[in-house]
Amino acid sequence: MPNECRVSPVKRVSIFCKDLEKSLALYRDILGMVVIEDKTVSGPFIGKLINLPQCTMRIVYLSADPSLDAGLIGLFYITEPKMPVLPPPTQGTVHWGQSSFVLGTDKGDEIYADLVKAGYTFLTPPTPYPKHNDDAYMKAGIYTEIIFYDPDGLAVSLLGYKPLPPK
């Protein structure tokens, strides 16, 4: 049986936020993503989607490129019913089952300074690493990665790229 992909590229990353304004301060204000939709939905139909009898939820979709129908960040804030407060995920090391997502940037230094100023916690400060050979997925160059935690403890990676200096 041939190996055939049965899904599209990632449409959206959904984040259930405990504080929507803090999440917007990161994704919209620091990272510069564009709000493409901001709505509140309510009732049993939306509750059923997340296994609640009913709920009221504010949903904000953001995009780095609004012309694309993929790669959205969806911030979901449930106002009714009151949601339980869970312990935050472990920070400072990776662990099995941990999720993260990677965003490309050529403004890593600026974003890093803004994140430090705003008091974000980092798994990895800006860390450059050379890749000397092209392969099918990543070309040769100097990659710089920053991994930090968003307001809900989700690991977010920023990946920068520069070509290798001429020999």
VEXVO-304991 format. One record per residue (C-alpha): x negated, y, z; residue in one letter. Coordinates in pm, 1 decimal, always signed. Layout:
# VEXVO-304991
[atom [X; Y; Z]; A] ...
# end
This chain:
# VEXVO-304991
[atom [+0.0; +0.0; +0.0]; M] [atom [-152.0; +338.9; -99.6]; P] [atom [-228.2; +595.8; +169.4]; N] [atom [+14.4; +874.6; +83.1]; E] [atom [+49.6; +1186.2; +297.7]; C] [atom [+408.6; +1212.9; +411.0]; R] [atom [+400.2; +1559.2; +568.9]; V] [atom [+315.8; +1918.1; +477.3]; S] [atom [+35.8; +2129.1; +623.8]; P] [atom [+111.8; +2253.2; +975.0]; V] [atom [+418.5; +2478.2; +953.9]; K] [atom [+395.0; +2616.7; +1305.2]; R] [atom [+244.6; +2574.3; +1649.3]; V] [atom [+522.7; +2610.9; +1908.5]; S] [atom [+429.6; +2745.0; +2250.7]; I] [atom [+683.4; +2744.1; +2534.2]; F] [atom [+577.9; +3056.1; +2723.5]; C] [atom [+622.7; +3137.0; +3088.8]; K] [atom [+562.2; +3508.0; +3013.0]; D] [atom [+647.8; +3613.9; +2659.2]; L] [atom [+507.3; +3965.0; +2696.0]; E] [atom [+165.4; +3831.4; +2803.5]; K] [atom [+166.5; +3595.2; +2504.9]; S] [atom [+259.5; +3879.4; +2269.1]; L] [atom [-20.7; +4089.7; +2418.9]; A] [atom [-260.7; +3816.6; +2305.4]; L] [atom [-128.1; +3692.3; +1972.3]; Y] [atom [+8.9; +4024.3; +1841.5]; R] [atom [-203.1; +4289.6; +2012.1]; D] [atom [-548.2; +4128.2; +2049.1]; I] [atom [-550.5; +3875.6; +1762.8]; L] [atom [-351.4; +4107.6; +1533.4]; G] [atom [-88.5; +3859.1; +1417.4]; M] [atom [+226.8; +4006.1; +1264.8]; V] [atom [+569.7; +3946.7; +1416.3]; V] [atom [+781.3; +3814.0; +1130.9]; I] [atom [+1091.1; +3729.8; +1333.6]; E] [atom [+1214.1; +3807.2; +1685.5]; D] [atom [+1550.7; +3665.0; +1785.3]; K] [atom [+1748.8; +3530.9; +2078.1]; T] [atom [+1954.0; +3214.3; +2034.8]; V] [atom [+2193.7; +3059.2; +2280.7]; S] [atom [+2427.7; +2767.0; +2324.5]; G] [atom [+2447.1; +2389.5; +2327.4]; P] [atom [+2306.6; +2352.0; +1974.1]; F] [atom [+1972.9; +2508.4; +2073.6]; I] [atom [+1970.2; +2326.8; +2406.9]; G] [atom [+2011.8; +1993.6; +2231.3]; K] [atom [+1689.2; +2056.5; +2036.1]; L] [atom [+1491.9; +2056.9; +2361.9]; I] [atom [+1703.2; +1808.8; +2561.4]; N] [atom [+1896.7; +2062.8; +2768.8]; L] [atom [+2276.7; +2082.1; +2786.6]; P] [atom [+2248.8; +2441.5; +2667.1]; Q] [atom [+2005.5; +2728.3; +2690.8]; C] [atom [+1924.6; +3083.1; +2592.9]; T] [atom [+1587.3; +3128.7; +2427.3]; M] [atom [+1400.4; +3419.8; +2276.0]; R] [atom [+1192.0; +3310.2; +1979.1]; I] [atom [+914.3; +3518.3; +1826.0]; V] [atom [+738.2; +3392.9; +1512.6]; Y] [atom [+398.4; +3541.1; +1430.2]; L] [atom [+173.5; +3497.5; +1129.6]; S] [atom [-179.1; +3589.7; +1030.3]; A] [atom [-53.6; +3594.5; +669.4]; D] [atom [+321.0; +3661.0; +630.2]; P] [atom [+304.3; +3560.2; +261.9]; S] [atom [+248.6; +3196.7; +365.8]; L] [atom [+519.3; +2956.1; +476.7]; D] [atom [+277.5; +2774.1; +706.6]; A] [atom [+48.8; +2837.3; +999.5]; G] [atom [+296.4; +3025.4; +1216.3]; L] [atom [+272.4; +3067.5; +1592.0]; I] [atom [+615.3; +3032.0; +1751.4]; G] [atom [+651.4; +3177.2; +2100.3]; L] [atom [+954.6; +3029.7; +2277.1]; F] [atom [+1076.7; +3184.4; +2602.2]; Y] [atom [+1368.5; +3012.6; +2777.1]; I] [atom [+1567.7; +3260.0; +2986.4]; T] [atom [+1852.9; +3024.6; +3084.4]; E] [atom [+1839.9; +2782.1; +3257.4]; P] [atom [+1555.9; +2870.6; +3491.8]; K] [atom [+1266.6; +2644.8; +3397.1]; M] [atom [+1048.3; +2465.4; +3653.8]; P] [atom [+699.1; +2600.1; +3708.9]; V] [atom [+447.8; +2327.5; +3629.4]; L] [atom [+87.0; +2328.1; +3745.8]; P] [atom [-141.5; +2490.9; +3490.1]; P] [atom [-358.8; +2263.5; +3273.4]; P] [atom [-715.5; +2200.0; +3387.2]; T] [atom [-954.6; +2458.7; +3249.1]; Q] [atom [-1329.8; +2458.6; +3207.2]; G] [atom [-1368.6; +2118.0; +3043.4]; T] [atom [-1192.0; +1917.5; +2775.0]; V] [atom [-980.7; +1617.3; +2866.6]; H] [atom [-783.8; +1341.2; +2692.0]; W] [atom [-462.4; +1468.0; +2538.4]; G] [atom [-563.6; +1831.3; +2553.4]; Q] [atom [-434.5; +2039.5; +2264.0]; S] [atom [-597.0; +2331.9; +2092.1]; S] [atom [-570.2; +2502.8; +1760.0]; F] [atom [-830.0; +2681.1; +1550.8]; V] [atom [-799.0; +3022.8; +1387.5]; L] [atom [-1057.4; +3157.3; +1145.1]; G] [atom [-1196.2; +3508.0; +1192.7]; T] [atom [-1469.9; +3738.6; +1076.6]; D] [atom [-1407.8; +3963.7; +1379.4]; K] [atom [-1518.2; +3726.0; +1655.8]; G] [atom [-1738.0; +3980.0; +1836.7]; D] [atom [-1458.5; +4239.0; +1852.2]; E] [atom [-1199.2; +3984.5; +1964.0]; I] [atom [-1436.4; +3839.8; +2224.7]; Y] [atom [-1492.6; +4187.1; +2374.3]; A] [atom [-1115.0; +4246.1; +2388.6]; D] [atom [-1056.7; +3905.7; +2550.7]; L] [atom [-1326.0; +3971.2; +2813.1]; V] [atom [-1179.4; +4316.0; +2883.6]; K] [atom [-832.1; +4159.5; +2923.4]; A] [atom [-967.1; +3897.1; +3167.3]; G] [atom [-924.1; +3578.1; +2964.1]; Y] [atom [-1098.4; +3255.9; +3072.9]; T] [atom [-1334.8; +3083.6; +2829.8]; F] [atom [-1424.5; +2721.9; +2773.9]; L] [atom [-1693.0; +2837.5; +2528.3]; T] [atom [-1828.3; +3191.1; +2484.7]; P] [atom [-1940.2; +3281.3; +2131.1]; P] [atom [-2160.2; +2988.8; +2033.7]; T] [atom [-2331.9; +2984.2; +1693.5]; P] [atom [-2436.5; +2659.6; +1530.9]; Y] [atom [-2597.1; +2602.8; +1190.6]; P] [atom [-2461.8; +2354.2; +941.7]; K] [atom [-2730.9; +2292.3; +681.1]; H] [atom [-2542.6; +2082.3; +424.5]; N] [atom [-2212.7; +2116.3; +243.3]; D] [atom [-1960.2; +1841.2; +284.3]; D] [atom [-1604.9; +1791.8; +162.8]; A] [atom [-1448.8; +1980.8; +453.5]; Y] [atom [-1702.1; +2242.4; +564.4]; M] [atom [-1967.0; +2421.5; +364.7]; K] [atom [-2317.0; +2495.9; +486.4]; A] [atom [-2350.8; +2809.7; +697.1]; G] [atom [-2366.2; +2952.7; +1046.1]; I] [atom [-2045.4; +2884.1; +1235.0]; Y] [atom [-1966.0; +3067.1; +1556.1]; T] [atom [-1696.5; +2925.8; +1783.1]; E] [atom [-1519.5; +3085.3; +2078.5]; I] [atom [-1273.2; +2877.9; +2282.1]; I] [atom [-1051.6; +3051.0; +2537.3]; F] [atom [-724.1; +2983.4; +2716.7]; Y] [atom [-402.8; +3164.6; +2629.2]; D] [atom [-162.5; +3282.0; +2906.3]; P] [atom [-7.8; +2932.8; +2922.5]; D] [atom [-340.9; +2749.4; +2943.6]; G] [atom [-349.2; +2636.7; +2578.8]; L] [atom [-701.9; +2624.4; +2435.6]; A] [atom [-740.4; +2855.5; +2135.6]; V] [atom [-1051.3; +2834.3; +1919.3]; S] [atom [-1176.2; +3117.7; +1700.6]; L] [atom [-1411.4; +3005.5; +1425.2]; L] [atom [-1634.4; +3245.6; +1237.5]; G] [atom [-1850.4; +3171.3; +934.4]; Y] [atom [-2152.0; +3331.4; +767.5]; K] [atom [-2361.0; +3188.0; +485.3]; P] [atom [-2705.5; +3053.7; +569.6]; L] [atom [-2981.0; +3311.4; +517.7]; P] [atom [-3178.7; +3264.5; +195.6]; P] [atom [-3490.6; +3049.6; +224.9]; K] 
# end
